[in-house]
């Protein structure tokens, strides 16, 4: 900061200074980092290799230092020392975490619980919705949805006799919202759509499609896996019925950390989970032989919660709440816009396509670049250049932006190294082969 100048003049100075600089220069990115009001949050994550350019937080978030501390407390003290005596505390954990996540997605505390995996929760809610919507036999989704969601819907359809209708995108990047709305008809039991598309980062208008579903008598179910912790969500404000989401991406809960589900309060006593598990029973410790569903959201519990991994979720959620979704979204938009500017300057001339919307109003928190040899480029970045993005077939290399710890300098360096890989064709040294994980 210039001594004696108030913050507004400091920002104005930085803007004028940057406007005279090449946006691809390291100085330009460094100036953006210096004015980042969320920069200090990076120090609260485990970063063992400071030279690693990690751009895959949209697949697996970094580990909060507090999560490491929590695991070191829960395992030896609560499990090792308290043993079964700690179940009174553990029993409350799914609801306590759900109440915190509710604040990030525009829900009430008693409308969200942390439990199971995203796929299991999706199965529970889709099946419950089909049972409630008797006489309607269609599940409507789109081809931008995460394939695993479609697999779950297809399994539900096989069990119930329903059909899955998939609306098509015209370009594979943007949803055809008009086509989606027109596809909702008298047989549509529910729409099941991912809020932010996993491949392109396209973000649906949650309220518009929820309203369209309701006008046709259908329920609206949303997958928030690429939204929660990255973009503001207002489920109650949109009138959404159901939602699911994971905690290991922008909430930094750890690999395989438990997911969450949302059921609007007035629907909770009307829907019934298809998995009649012990923890979803009205009085589980009465050990009755006939199942009676618990009241409210508790009926959507199934088996015993995974306490160790669930405990670690706390740390990441707390960091997101502390930073605030408005500030996180503002930085995310600034960073994804910067990525697109870098693309225009460095990657577009090399024949790379932009597989993400330019319009910030319909963009989530990752940017996808298309290349015919995308998988090999991705491997070269990871194995030669110390840059970790990820690849999604057929051609998308995704750069994930996690505002809590991603820096502008990292984004610039990632694009510069990708341009180098393509210019020098160093990716050609990698065989064209399918990998188990990309």
N, C-alpha and C positions, 0 to 999 in steps of 0.2 A: 504494500500500500504506500501511496505517496503521503508523506508525513503532513498532517494538518488538513488533509482532504476528507470530507465526509464520505460514507460508503457509496452514495449515488454518483459522486464525481469519480470515484475510483472505478466504478463499473463503466461509466461513460468513457474514461480514459482507456480502459481495456478494449472497449468496443472500437474506438477510433484507431487504437494501435493495431488491433486484429484486422481491421478493414484494409489496412495497408500491407498486410502480410499475405503470403501464399498459404491457403488453407491446408495444403499438404505438408507444410513445414512442421518440424517438431516444436518450434517456438509457438506456433498458432495453437497447437493442442495443449502445450504447457500453460499458455495463458488461460485457456478454458478451464483447465484443472485448478488454476490458482483462484478462480472466482466461483468454484463449485461449493455451495454451502453444505453439501452432503459429504464432502471429501473425507471428513474425519471418521465416518462409519467404516471405511475400508480397514482401518486399524483394528477393528473389532472382529475381524475374521482371521482364520488360520491361513497364512500365505507362506508356505515353506520355501517356494522358489520364486523370488521376486522378479526373475527374468521371464517367467512363463506368462504368455498372453492367454488368459483364460476367458473364452467367449462362448462358454457352453452352460451358463447359469440357467438358461431356459430348458435344459435337460436335467442338470444336477447342480444345485447351488453350492457355493463354498460353505465350509464349516464355520459357524460362529464360534468364537473362543468360549463364549458362555456355554454352548452346547457341550464342548469338551469337558468343562467343569461340571456340568449337570450329570453327564454320564459317569464321571469319576465319583460323584456323590451317590447317585441312585444305585449303581452296581454294588459297591462295597458296603455302603452304609444301610441303605434301605433294603436291598435284597440280601446282602451278606450278613447284616446285623439284625435288622428287624424281622426278616423272613416274612412269614404269613401275617404277622401282626400289622404289617403296613398296608394290608388290603383295604382297610377303611379309607386311607388316603388315596390309594391307586384307583379305587372304585369311582372317585369323583373326577378323575383326570379327563376322560373323553368329553364330559360336559363342560369342564373348565376351559379346555382348549377350544371347544366349539364356540363358547361364548366370546373368546378373543377373536377367532376367525370371523365371527359374525360381524364384528366392527369393521372388517375390511371389505365386506361384500354387501353392505347395506341391509343387514338382517337383524332380527332381535336375538337376544341371548338364548332363548329357548327354541330357536328355529334351526340351529346348527349343532352337530355333534361330530367329533373326530373318531373315526372307526374304519376298520377294514381297508381295502384298496379301492381305487377309483372304479375299477371294473366291477367289483362285487357290489359297491354302492349303486352303480348304474343299473346293474341287474335287478337289485331290490326295487329301485324306484320305477324302472320301466315296467316290470311285471306288476307292481302294485297299481300303476296308472292304468294298465290294460284291464286289470280286474275291475277297477273302479269305473272305467269308461265302457261298460258292457254294451254291446251292440255296435261298437266302433272297432275296426280291425286294422287300422293303418298306423304305422309309425313313420313319420316324415323326417328326413335328415337331408344333408347335402354332401357333395363329393369333396368338400374341403375338410370334412370332419376327420378326426383321428380314426384310422382304420380299426383300432381296438374297440372303439365305441360301436362301430358298425357290426363287428363280430358279436358283441354282447347283444345288440338289438336282434341280429339274425338268430341267435340262440333263443332269445325270448320269443321271437316269432314262431320258431319251430315248436316250442313248448305250448304256445297258446293258440296257434292257428292264425296269428296276425301276419301282416305283410309289411315289408320295409320298402319304402319308396325313397329313392335318392335323387334329389334335384341336382342338376348339372350346372357347373360354373362354365362361363364362356371362354375364360382365358386361364383357368387354373390358379389365378391369383385373387380375383375379386369374386364374391358371391353374386349370383343373379337374384337379387332380393325380390324383384317383381315376380320371377318364376317361382320362387319359394312361396310367396304369398298366394299366388294363384293355385298352387298345388294343394293348399290346405282346403280340404273339403268335408262333406258330411260324414265320411268314414274315418277321418283322421282322429285317432285317439289322443295322440300327443306329437308334438314336434320335439326332437332331441338333437340339439345343435351345439357345437363348440363355439364359445363366445369369441375367442381369438384362434384363428386357424393355425394349426401346428406347423404347416409348411410355409405358407406365405406371410403369416402374421396379419392377415386381414381380420378386422374386428367388426363383428355384426352389431347392428343397432338392436340392443337387447329389448328395449321397450317396444319398438315398432313390431318386431316379430312376435313378441309375447302378446301384444294387442291383437295381431292378426290371428293368432291361434285361438284366443279367447272369443273373438267375433265368430269363429266357426265352431265353437263349442269344444275345442281341443285344449289339452293341458300343454304347458311349455316347460321343458326340462333343458337346463343349460349345463354344459361342461365348462368349468372355470379354471381348468388346469393351467392354461397359458395366460390367465387373467389375474388371478388372486396374487396380490403383492406386486403387480406390475402396472395395472390400470385400475382406476376407480370403478367399482361395481355397485349398483344400487338395486338389489333384487326386489326388495319390498316396494321401492318407488316405481319399478317397472311392472309390479304385479306378478312377478314370476311365481310359478307353482313349485318347481323342484330344481335342485342343482346338485352337482357333485364337483369335486376338485381334488388335486393332489397337494402335498405339502413339501415335496422335495425339489421343486423348481425355485420360484422366486421367494418362497417362504423358508428356503434353506434348512429343511428338516432332516436331511440325510437320505442316503440311498434306501429306497423301499419304505420310507417313512409312511405312517398311516394317512389315509385320505380323510375327506369330510363329506357330509351330505347335508342338504338343506331341504326342509319341507315347510312350506308356508303354514303358519299356525292353524288357520281354519281348516286345513286339509289333514292335519295329523291324526285326528280320530276317525277320518273317513277312509284312510288308506291302510293297507295291511301288508307288512313285509312278507315275501314268500319264504324267507328263511326264518323258521321259528326256533331261534336260538335261546340258550339259557339266559343270557343277559337281556334279552328282549321280553322276558316273561314278567308278569305283573309282580309276583313274589318269588323270585328265583331261589331264595333260601328256604322256602317251604317244601321244595322238592316234590311238588305234585306231579302226577303222571299225565294230567291233561293240561295242555297249553292254554294260557289265557294271556293275550297281549298286554303289555304295559301301557299305561296312559301316555299320550303325547309322543314326542320324538323317541322316547326310550324304546318303543316297540321296534325300531329299526336297528337296534343292536343285534348282534348275532352271538359270536363266541367271546372268549376271554380276550381283552385288549392286549396288544403287545407293549407292555409297560416301558421297557427300556427305550425302544425307538420312539414311542409316543412322548416320552419325557424330553427327548432332545428337540422336539418340534417347538417347544416353549420359547427357546432362545431366539430362533429366527422370526417367529411371529412378533415377539416383543420389539425386535429391532425395526420391523416394518411399521408397527404402530408408533414407535418413537419418532421415526423419520416422517411419517404422515404420507398418505396416499397422494395428496395434491402436490407435495414437493417431489415425490418420487416420479409421478407422471410428468411433471414439468421437465425434470432432468432427462427422463427417458425420451421424451419427444425431441429435446435438444440433441441428445446423443444419436438417436436414429436418423435425424435430419442431417447431422454431421456425417454419419456413415454414408448416406445417399450422396452427399456432396463429394465425398472422397471417391465413391463409385463413379460418379460422372467424370471426375478428373483423372482417375487412375485405372479403373477397371473397364468402363464402357469402351474406351479406345482399343482394348484387347479382345473385344468380342464377347465380354461377359454380359449376361442379361440381368435385369433387376426383377426379381420374382416377388417383390413386396410392394404394396401400395405406396405411392408418393403422397397421397392425401393423409395428413397426420390424424384427421378425425376418424379414419378407419384403419389405423395402424397400431398394432400392439407394441411389444418391446423387443422384437428381433427383426433383423433384415436378412433376406435370403438372396444370394447371388447364384445365377445359373451358369453352368459351364458344361459343355458336352462331355468332358472328362472330369466331372465334379468329384467323383469318389477318389480318383487318383490325386487330384489337387488337394482334397481334404487330407489324404494320407501324407502328402508331402509337407503340408503345413504342420501336421502333428509330429511327424517322425523326423523332419529335417529342420523345421523353422521354429520349433517350440511355441507354436500357436495352436490352441485347441478350440476350433469351432465344432460343428458336426455336419453330417451329410444326410440328406433325405432324398431318396430316389424320386424321379430319375436323374435330376441334375442340380439340386439345390444345396448350396453350402450356406449354413445358417450362422450368422454372427449374433449371439444373444447379448442383450444389454441388461445388466442388473445394476440399477442405479446406486445401490448400497455400496458396491465395491468396484464397479467397472469405471476406468478412467478414460478420458478423451485421448490421452497419449496411447493407451492400449489399443483403442479403436483405430487410430491412425497407423500404428505399427502393424496391426493385423492386416490392414488393407495393403500397406506397402509391401509386406512380405508375401501376400497373396499375388500381387502384381509381379513381384520378382519370380515367383514359382512359375507363373504363366509365361512371362517374357523369356525366361531361360529354358522353359519346357522341362524343368527338372522333375516334374510329375511323371514324365514318360518312363522313368526308371522303375516305377511301380507297376506290378502286374495288374491286369484287369481281372479282378476276382471278387467274389462276394465275401464279405466279412460277417462274422457272427453278430457283431455290434458295430453300428456306425453312428 
